[in-house]
Amino acid sequence: MPQGSCLETRLKNLRARAGILRSARRFFEDNGFIEVETPHRIPVPIPESHIDLLTSGAWVLHPSPEICMKRLMARGFDRIFQLCRCWRDGERGSLHLPEFTMLEWYRAHGDYTDLMKDCEGLIRATASSLGLGRRICRGNREISLDGPWERLTVREAFSRHGGMEMEEALARDLFDEIMVCRIEPLLGVEKPAILMDYPAVRGSLARLKPGEPDVAERFELYIGGLELANGFSELADPEEQRLRFNQEREYRRQAGKPVHPLPEKFLADLASMPPSAGIALGVDRLAMLLLDAERIDEVVAFTPEEL
């Protein structure tokens, strides 16, 4: 454990973090959501090209509760949320831990614009619970939480900050590099920013935008250059989802990474899921933001190195 003043700061932050969790639960309960718990250890994950998993016997520790929460939506729930531990192998840095806390929520008969409104309400509620009001500090910057929050498309962000158009970045395999190095640090520095309408090839599990087949209804939330959440209008077409999963599995195979079987039970349930929207938000990063912490180590009880 850290010593002296560092330990005092950690303990102070952990007390504040408990208040953030209480406030988040209250926000969702007040808005008609039901808290659920799903298994952390699952037999088959959702195939994702850039996420490596931790095994637990013949099964894996989930990188997100997404696969089970969507199956609950298919079985009749209409508004659910979950606070849980998640695991991703090899993730360690000032913003990453291999074991972390995720807040994930889903709402039926809504789309990604409804999730954007949820984010605004949630961030304001948790900031208020710490006595921060409508302004927070990130380093030496003051960020206003008053609305409306900035909304810009990925295409606009590349034109404005990327030094090249989005299509060129994709063609030259520079999309991620430019996003991380040039665009993300400039997002949400005066007020929160919602980066929306990703190219379809980066749509993840998002449905395509009606009338714009090259655009996915996906967004990410940034505050002070910090990525906090990733949400989308859900793809509910099992065959299209199977196609995307196989593309992800082929990418992993070509990269020499482990390839898991398809989650057939998830795909079978997907056909019964109503039009929905879902989002994952990093709780540790939210605590970093609201407590103005530089490293994720400052807002968790233990880091891997301390165990």
C-alpha positions as CSV (number, residue, x, y, z in Angstrom):
1,M,0.0,0.0,0.0
2,P,1.1,3.6,-0.5
3,Q,2.6,5.5,2.5
4,G,1.8,8.7,4.3
5,S,-0.1,11.4,2.4
6,C,-0.5,9.1,-0.6
7,L,-2.4,6.6,1.7
8,E,-4.5,9.4,3.1
9,T,-5.5,10.5,-0.4
10,R,-6.3,6.9,-1.4
11,L,-8.6,6.4,1.6
12,K,-10.3,9.8,1.0
13,N,-10.9,8.9,-2.6
14,L,-12.3,5.5,-1.7
15,R,-14.8,7.1,0.7
16,A,-15.8,9.5,-2.1
17,R,-16.0,6.6,-4.6
18,A,-18.6,4.9,-2.4
19,G,-20.7,8.0,-2.6
20,I,-20.4,7.9,-6.4
21,L,-21.7,4.4,-6.5
22,R,-24.6,5.2,-4.2
23,S,-25.5,8.2,-6.4
24,A,-25.3,6.1,-9.6
25,R,-27.6,3.5,-8.1
26,R,-30.1,6.2,-7.0
27,F,-30.1,7.8,-10.4
28,F,-31.0,4.6,-12.2
29,E,-33.6,3.5,-9.6
30,D,-35.2,7.0,-9.8
31,N,-35.4,6.5,-13.6
32,G,-37.2,3.2,-13.5
33,F,-34.2,0.8,-14.0
34,I,-33.8,-2.5,-12.2
35,E,-30.4,-3.5,-10.9
36,V,-29.4,-7.0,-12.1
37,E,-26.5,-9.4,-11.5
38,T,-25.2,-11.8,-14.2
39,P,-22.4,-14.4,-14.0
40,H,-18.8,-13.1,-14.2
41,R,-17.6,-16.5,-15.4
42,I,-19.0,-17.5,-18.8
43,P,-18.3,-20.3,-21.3
44,V,-18.2,-18.3,-24.5
45,P,-17.4,-14.5,-24.9
46,I,-18.5,-12.0,-27.6
47,P,-15.7,-12.1,-30.2
48,E,-13.8,-8.8,-30.1
49,S,-10.6,-8.3,-32.1
50,H,-8.7,-6.0,-29.7
51,I,-9.8,-7.5,-26.3
52,D,-7.8,-10.4,-24.8
53,L,-9.4,-12.5,-22.1
54,L,-8.5,-14.0,-18.8
55,T,-9.4,-17.7,-18.6
56,S,-11.0,-19.4,-15.6
57,G,-10.7,-23.2,-16.2
58,A,-12.3,-24.0,-19.6
59,W,-14.4,-20.7,-19.3
60,V,-13.4,-17.0,-19.3
61,L,-13.9,-14.1,-17.0
62,H,-16.2,-11.7,-18.8
63,P,-14.7,-8.5,-20.2
64,S,-18.2,-6.9,-19.9
65,P,-21.7,-8.1,-18.8
66,E,-23.1,-7.3,-22.2
67,I,-23.7,-10.9,-23.4
68,C,-25.9,-11.8,-20.5
69,M,-27.6,-8.5,-20.1
70,K,-28.8,-8.5,-23.7
71,R,-30.2,-12.0,-23.1
72,L,-32.2,-10.6,-20.2
73,M,-33.5,-7.9,-22.5
74,A,-34.6,-10.6,-24.9
75,R,-36.5,-12.3,-22.1
76,G,-38.6,-9.3,-21.1
77,F,-36.7,-6.7,-19.1
78,D,-37.0,-3.2,-20.5
79,R,-34.6,-1.1,-18.3
80,I,-31.7,-2.7,-16.5
81,F,-28.3,-1.7,-15.1
82,Q,-25.4,-3.5,-13.5
83,L,-22.3,-2.5,-11.5
84,C,-19.8,-5.3,-11.7
85,R,-16.1,-6.4,-12.0
86,C,-14.7,-7.1,-15.5
87,W,-11.4,-8.5,-16.7
88,R,-9.2,-7.9,-19.7
89,D,-5.8,-9.4,-20.1
90,G,-2.7,-7.2,-20.6
91,E,-4.4,-3.9,-19.8
92,R,-2.3,-1.8,-17.4
93,G,-1.4,1.8,-17.4
94,S,-2.4,5.1,-15.9
95,L,-6.0,4.6,-17.2
96,H,-6.2,0.8,-17.3
97,L,-6.3,-2.1,-15.0
98,P,-6.7,-5.8,-15.9
99,E,-9.6,-6.0,-13.3
100,F,-11.9,-3.0,-13.2
101,T,-15.5,-1.9,-12.4
102,M,-18.0,-1.4,-15.2
103,L,-21.4,0.3,-15.1
104,E,-23.6,-1.0,-17.9
105,W,-27.2,-0.2,-18.7
106,Y,-29.8,-1.0,-21.4
107,R,-33.1,0.5,-22.3
108,A,-35.7,-1.1,-24.6
109,H,-37.5,1.0,-27.3
110,G,-34.8,3.6,-27.2
111,D,-31.8,4.5,-29.3
112,Y,-28.3,6.0,-28.7
113,T,-29.7,9.5,-28.3
114,D,-31.6,8.3,-25.2
115,L,-28.3,7.1,-23.8
116,M,-26.7,10.4,-24.4
117,K,-29.4,12.0,-22.2
118,D,-28.8,9.3,-19.5
119,C,-25.1,10.2,-19.5
120,E,-25.8,13.9,-18.9
121,G,-28.1,13.1,-16.0
122,L,-25.8,10.5,-14.5
123,I,-22.6,12.6,-14.6
124,R,-24.5,15.7,-13.2
125,A,-26.0,13.5,-10.4
126,T,-22.7,11.9,-9.3
127,A,-20.9,15.3,-9.4
128,S,-23.7,16.8,-7.3
129,S,-23.4,14.0,-4.8
130,L,-19.8,15.1,-4.1
131,G,-20.7,18.8,-3.8
132,L,-19.2,19.7,-7.1
133,G,-22.2,21.3,-8.6
134,R,-22.1,21.9,-12.4
135,R,-18.4,22.5,-12.7
136,I,-15.5,20.0,-12.2
137,C,-11.7,20.3,-12.5
138,R,-9.5,18.2,-14.6
139,G,-5.9,19.2,-14.0
140,N,-5.7,22.9,-14.4
141,R,-8.9,23.1,-16.5
142,E,-12.4,23.8,-15.3
143,I,-15.1,21.9,-17.2
144,S,-18.8,23.0,-17.3
145,L,-21.4,20.2,-17.0
146,D,-24.2,22.6,-18.1
147,G,-25.9,21.8,-21.3
148,P,-26.1,21.4,-24.1
149,W,-23.1,19.1,-24.3
150,E,-21.0,19.2,-27.5
151,R,-22.0,16.6,-30.1
152,L,-19.8,16.0,-33.1
153,T,-19.6,13.1,-35.6
154,V,-16.4,11.1,-36.1
155,R,-16.2,12.5,-39.6
156,E,-16.3,16.0,-38.2
157,A,-13.7,15.2,-35.6
158,F,-11.2,13.9,-38.2
159,S,-11.8,17.0,-40.4
160,R,-11.3,19.3,-37.5
161,H,-8.5,17.7,-35.5
162,G,-7.2,14.7,-37.4
163,G,-5.1,16.2,-40.1
164,M,-6.9,14.0,-42.7
165,E,-10.4,12.8,-43.6
166,M,-11.8,9.8,-41.8
167,E,-12.0,7.8,-45.0
168,E,-8.3,8.3,-45.7
169,A,-7.4,7.3,-42.1
170,L,-9.3,4.1,-42.5
171,A,-7.7,3.3,-45.9
172,R,-4.2,3.9,-44.5
173,D,-4.9,2.0,-41.2
174,L,-4.3,5.1,-39.2
175,F,-7.8,5.5,-37.7
176,D,-6.9,4.3,-34.1
177,E,-3.6,6.1,-34.0
178,I,-5.0,9.5,-35.1
179,M,-8.0,9.0,-32.7
180,V,-5.8,8.4,-29.7
181,C,-3.0,10.8,-30.4
182,R,-4.7,13.8,-32.1
183,I,-8.4,13.7,-31.5
184,E,-9.2,12.3,-28.0
185,P,-7.0,14.7,-26.1
186,L,-9.0,17.6,-27.5
187,L,-12.4,16.3,-26.7
188,G,-14.4,17.6,-23.8
189,V,-11.9,20.1,-22.5
190,E,-14.4,22.9,-21.9
191,K,-17.6,20.9,-21.6
192,P,-18.3,17.2,-22.1
193,A,-18.2,16.0,-25.7
194,I,-20.2,13.2,-27.4
195,L,-18.3,11.7,-30.4
196,M,-21.0,10.0,-32.5
197,D,-21.8,8.2,-35.8
198,Y,-18.8,5.9,-36.2
199,P,-17.9,4.4,-39.5
200,A,-19.8,1.1,-40.0
201,V,-16.6,-0.8,-40.0
202,R,-16.0,0.4,-36.5
203,G,-19.6,-0.2,-35.5
204,S,-19.0,-2.9,-33.0
205,L,-22.4,-4.3,-32.0
206,A,-24.2,-1.2,-33.1
207,R,-27.0,-1.1,-35.7
208,L,-26.5,1.0,-38.9
209,K,-28.1,4.4,-39.2
210,P,-31.3,4.4,-41.3
211,G,-30.5,5.9,-44.7
212,E,-26.7,6.0,-44.0
213,P,-25.4,2.4,-44.4
214,D,-21.8,3.5,-43.9
215,V,-22.5,4.9,-40.4
216,A,-23.2,3.1,-37.2
217,E,-25.3,4.5,-34.3
218,R,-22.4,4.4,-31.9
219,F,-21.0,7.1,-29.6
220,E,-18.3,7.6,-27.0
221,L,-18.4,10.1,-24.1
222,Y,-15.3,12.3,-23.4
223,I,-14.7,14.7,-20.6
224,G,-11.4,16.4,-20.2
225,G,-9.9,14.3,-22.9
226,L,-10.8,11.2,-20.9
227,E,-12.9,8.5,-22.6
228,L,-15.7,7.4,-20.1
229,A,-18.3,5.5,-22.0
230,N,-19.1,3.6,-25.2
231,G,-22.8,3.2,-26.2
232,F,-24.9,2.4,-29.2
233,S,-28.3,1.5,-30.6
234,E,-28.2,-2.2,-30.5
235,L,-27.9,-4.5,-33.5
236,A,-30.7,-7.0,-33.1
237,D,-30.3,-9.0,-36.4
238,P,-28.8,-12.4,-35.5
239,E,-27.5,-13.0,-39.1
240,E,-25.8,-9.6,-39.4
241,Q,-24.3,-10.1,-35.9
242,R,-23.0,-13.6,-36.9
243,L,-21.3,-12.1,-39.9
244,R,-19.6,-9.4,-37.8
245,F,-18.6,-12.0,-35.2
246,N,-17.0,-14.1,-37.9
247,Q,-15.1,-11.0,-39.1
248,E,-13.8,-10.4,-35.6
249,R,-12.8,-14.1,-35.3
250,E,-10.9,-14.0,-38.6
251,Y,-9.0,-10.9,-37.5
252,R,-8.0,-12.7,-34.3
253,R,-7.0,-15.8,-36.2
254,Q,-4.8,-13.8,-38.6
255,A,-3.2,-11.9,-35.6
256,G,-2.4,-15.2,-34.0
257,K,-4.7,-14.6,-31.0
258,P,-7.0,-17.3,-29.4
259,V,-10.3,-17.8,-31.2
260,H,-13.4,-18.9,-29.3
261,P,-16.5,-20.5,-30.6
262,L,-19.5,-18.3,-31.4
263,P,-21.9,-17.5,-28.6
264,E,-24.8,-19.5,-30.1
265,K,-27.2,-19.1,-27.2
266,F,-26.7,-15.3,-27.4
267,L,-27.4,-15.3,-31.1
268,A,-30.5,-17.4,-30.6
269,D,-31.9,-14.9,-28.0
270,L,-30.9,-11.9,-30.0
271,A,-33.8,-12.4,-32.4
272,S,-36.2,-11.8,-29.4
273,M,-34.6,-8.6,-28.2
274,P,-36.7,-5.5,-28.8
275,P,-35.2,-2.3,-30.4
276,S,-32.8,-1.3,-27.6
277,A,-29.8,0.8,-26.7
278,G,-27.0,-0.1,-24.4
279,I,-23.8,1.5,-22.9
280,A,-20.8,0.7,-20.8
281,L,-19.2,3.3,-18.6
282,G,-15.9,2.9,-16.7
283,V,-16.5,3.5,-13.0
284,D,-12.8,3.8,-12.1
285,R,-12.4,6.5,-14.8
286,L,-15.6,8.3,-13.6
287,A,-14.0,8.4,-10.1
288,M,-10.8,9.7,-11.6
289,L,-12.6,12.5,-13.4
290,L,-14.7,13.6,-10.4
291,L,-11.8,13.4,-7.9
292,D,-9.3,14.9,-10.3
293,A,-6.9,12.0,-10.1
294,E,-4.1,11.6,-12.5
295,R,-3.8,7.8,-12.3
296,I,-6.4,5.0,-11.9
297,D,-4.2,3.7,-9.0
298,E,-5.5,6.6,-6.9
299,V,-9.2,5.6,-6.9
300,V,-9.0,1.8,-6.3
301,A,-8.4,-0.2,-3.1
302,F,-5.6,-2.2,-4.5
303,T,-3.5,-2.3,-7.7
304,P,-2.3,-5.6,-9.1
305,E,1.2,-4.7,-7.9
306,E,0.1,-4.4,-4.3
307,L,-1.4,-7.9,-4.1
